[in-house]
Amino acid sequence: MHAVVLEKFGGDLTLAEVDEPVAGQGQVLVRVAASGVNPLDTRIRAGAAAQARPVLPAILGLDLAGVVEQAGRGREHHTEVKAVRKRTPVVLAVALAASGVVDLYVGTGPAR
């Protein structure tokens, strides 16, 4: 799938081909219909967000709306994905540990 990727802090965003994520234990996979640029995204891109320094290359993005494509099973870090089925519409602010949303799909779930 295609995604907008940050290769280095302060650098340009580039369109790249990346592997499609899979819903892991305690996570959901969302097909993104719309995403926005959160002010924190601009700080992360600049390398100016001490609390949010992803491992590069990274897909940025925190806010999204979409539809659940997969729901993982079981518990992870004392959190459960409950009553989430395929085709469930969602609006999310994604945890910083999750994949970014400036792409077609995003995997969401508990921070690691």
Buried (B, 14 or more C-beta within 10 A) or exposed (E): EEBBBBEEBEEEBEEBEBEEBEBBBBBBBBBBEEBEBBEBBEBBBEBEBEEBEBEEBBBBBBBBBBEBBBBBEEEBEEEEBEEBEEEBEBEBEBEBEBBBBBBBBBBBBBEE
